[in-house]
Amino acid sequence: MRLAWSIAGLFVLASPSTALAYQRATVDGSPDLGLVWDDRAISIELASGSSPDVGPVELRAALGRSLSTWTTPACSDLVLADVGDALGLSTNLVDGHADGLNRVVVREDGWPVEVGPETLALTSIVYDRSTGRILDADIDLNASAHAFASSSPAAEDRDDVENTLTHELGHLIGFAHVLDPDATMFGSAELGETRKRDLAADDVAALCETYPAGRPSPTTLPVVSAAGGCTASRAGASGSASLAALAWLIARAGRRSHRRARADETAS
């Protein structure tokens, strides 16, 4: 089995764009082979005590709402389940390997310097290159450069954790970025933004056509132009990833709070 890693994330600059249809994440080098889970019941474990800003109870509640957002549409039988606390903080992105455990971690320390502070979160996926079958997926939130909050109304000077988690779960189930700024899978977010908490019609179509209730998931896709903003690292047969291959990291210009590093240019 030849494995590869795919890395996609949520960044911190939103700009008006033309809406496009949803995008599937694909096998590196094979734009017609989409990433997808075979099993329609996907277990997620949360490092509930890992956030310096959001308490364990609030963080678990936010994750629960995000999981429910992706599993509510009746046209799909995909189930995302919180199976309890993670026993560690290692992920595919940081200090880890493909262990078959799908983990959500908020990182105040140890954020990879190769990624950059403008990145709110990254989802790293390990998949079978020959089939596109997803084997392992982890979500890392960047609390070393960003302050998160979970509140209603949302805190205007912080990044909404539910907004971020809902977007990253879209990556976890195989979706890439789109150019529609109203879609959950739009690849950037403003401070205090909550629009990604709810699925747009484009996101619902992605879910229902990729994981249709009672029917198999399509894997072979029509070749389309990428929407931009989705990042990936390449790997050979060993499955080792190169963070240097991350592309299109988008920086939010302007001043930030004391916990936010300034980023003045787009990195690649």
Solvent accessible surface area in square Angstrom, and as a share of the most:
residue,aa,sasa,rsa
1,M,151,0.67
2,R,133,0.49
3,L,44,0.22
4,A,1,0.00
5,W,38,0.13
6,S,10,0.07
7,I,0,0.00
8,A,6,0.05
9,G,0,0.00
10,L,0,0.00
11,F,0,0.00
12,V,0,0.00
13,L,64,0.32
14,A,23,0.18
15,S,62,0.40
16,P,132,0.83
17,S,43,0.28
18,T,105,0.61
19,A,62,0.48
20,L,79,0.39
21,A,73,0.56
22,Y,53,0.20
23,Q,20,0.09
24,R,24,0.09
25,A,11,0.08
26,T,45,0.26
27,V,4,0.02
28,D,36,0.19
29,G,77,0.74
30,S,38,0.24
31,P,73,0.46
32,D,57,0.30
33,L,35,0.17
34,G,0,0.00
35,L,0,0.00
36,V,5,0.03
37,W,22,0.08
38,D,103,0.54
39,D,86,0.45
40,R,46,0.17
41,A,62,0.48
42,I,4,0.02
43,S,55,0.36
44,I,0,0.00
45,E,21,0.09
46,L,0,0.00
47,A,8,0.06
48,S,10,0.06
49,G,65,0.62
50,S,21,0.14
51,S,17,0.11
52,P,57,0.36
53,D,43,0.22
54,V,7,0.04
55,G,28,0.27
56,P,72,0.46
57,V,118,0.68
58,E,86,0.38
59,L,0,0.00
60,R,71,0.26
61,A,45,0.35
62,A,0,0.00
63,L,0,0.00
64,G,33,0.31
65,R,109,0.40
66,S,0,0.00
67,L,8,0.04
68,S,56,0.36
69,T,27,0.16
70,W,0,0.00
71,T,44,0.26
72,T,99,0.58
73,P,24,0.15
74,A,98,0.76
75,C,57,0.34
76,S,12,0.08
77,D,59,0.30
78,L,4,0.02
79,V,76,0.43
80,L,10,0.05
81,A,41,0.31
82,D,50,0.26
83,V,88,0.50
84,G,25,0.24
85,D,83,0.43
86,A,16,0.13
87,L,179,0.89
88,G,27,0.26
89,L,98,0.49
90,S,42,0.27
91,T,3,0.02
92,N,3,0.01
93,L,17,0.09
94,V,17,0.10
95,D,135,0.70
96,G,27,0.26
97,H,131,0.58
98,A,44,0.34
99,D,61,0.32
100,G,47,0.46
101,L,82,0.41
102,N,13,0.06
103,R,14,0.05
104,V,1,0.00
105,V,1,0.00
106,V,5,0.03
107,R,18,0.07
108,E,81,0.36
109,D,114,0.59
110,G,57,0.55
111,W,25,0.09
112,P,18,0.12
113,V,139,0.80
114,E,104,0.47
115,V,2,0.01
116,G,15,0.14
117,P,48,0.30
118,E,8,0.03
119,T,0,0.00
120,L,0,0.00
121,A,0,0.00
122,L,0,0.00
123,T,0,0.00
124,S,1,0.01
125,I,5,0.02
126,V,1,0.00
127,Y,1,0.01
128,D,9,0.05
129,R,38,0.14
130,S,85,0.55
131,T,66,0.38
132,G,0,0.00
133,R,78,0.29
134,I,4,0.02
135,L,45,0.22
136,D,1,0.00
137,A,0,0.00
138,D,3,0.02
139,I,0,0.00
140,D,0,0.00
141,L,0,0.00
142,N,0,0.00
143,A,0,0.00
144,S,49,0.31
145,A,7,0.06
146,H,0,0.00
147,A,4,0.03
148,F,2,0.01
149,A,14,0.11
150,S,30,0.20
151,S,48,0.31
152,S,94,0.61
153,P,126,0.79
154,A,21,0.17
155,A,32,0.25
156,E,151,0.68
157,D,89,0.46
158,R,82,0.30
159,D,2,0.01
160,D,6,0.03
161,V,1,0.01
162,E,12,0.05
163,N,2,0.01
164,T,2,0.01
165,L,0,0.00
166,T,0,0.00
167,H,0,0.00
168,E,0,0.00
169,L,0,0.00
170,G,0,0.00
171,H,2,0.01
172,L,1,0.00
173,I,0,0.00
174,G,0,0.00
175,F,2,0.01
176,A,9,0.07
177,H,2,0.01
178,V,3,0.02
179,L,57,0.29
180,D,26,0.13
181,P,36,0.23
182,D,92,0.48
183,A,0,0.00
184,T,0,0.00
185,M,4,0.02
186,F,13,0.05
187,G,9,0.09
188,S,2,0.01
189,A,3,0.02
190,E,72,0.32
191,L,57,0.28
192,G,18,0.18
193,E,14,0.06
194,T,49,0.28
195,R,110,0.40
196,K,0,0.00
197,R,44,0.16
198,D,102,0.53
199,L,32,0.16
200,A,25,0.20
201,A,87,0.68
202,D,25,0.13
203,D,1,0.01
204,V,50,0.28
205,A,33,0.26
206,A,1,0.01
207,L,1,0.00
208,C,19,0.11
209,E,97,0.43
210,T,0,0.00
211,Y,0,0.00
212,P,4,0.02
213,A,48,0.37
214,G,74,0.71
215,R,155,0.57
216,P,118,0.74
217,S,25,0.16
218,P,61,0.39
219,T,52,0.30
220,T,102,0.59
221,L,27,0.13
222,P,104,0.65
223,V,107,0.61
224,V,92,0.53
225,S,95,0.62
226,A,79,0.61
227,A,8,0.06
228,G,25,0.24
229,G,9,0.08
230,C,35,0.21
231,T,1,0.01
232,A,32,0.25
233,S,0,0.00
234,R,135,0.49
235,A,11,0.09
236,G,39,0.37
237,A,67,0.52
238,S,96,0.62
239,G,6,0.06
240,S,75,0.48
241,A,34,0.26
242,S,51,0.33
243,L,35,0.18
244,A,88,0.68
245,A,30,0.23
246,L,7,0.03
247,A,33,0.25
248,W,129,0.45
249,L,6,0.03
250,I,50,0.25
251,A,10,0.08
252,R,23,0.09
253,A,76,0.59
254,G,30,0.29
255,R,223,0.81
256,R,33,0.12
257,S,45,0.29
258,H,176,0.79
259,R,56,0.21
260,R,16,0.06
261,A,46,0.36
262,R,140,0.51
263,A,14,0.11
264,D,105,0.54
265,E,134,0.60
266,T,88,0.51
267,A,40,0.31
268,S,114,0.73
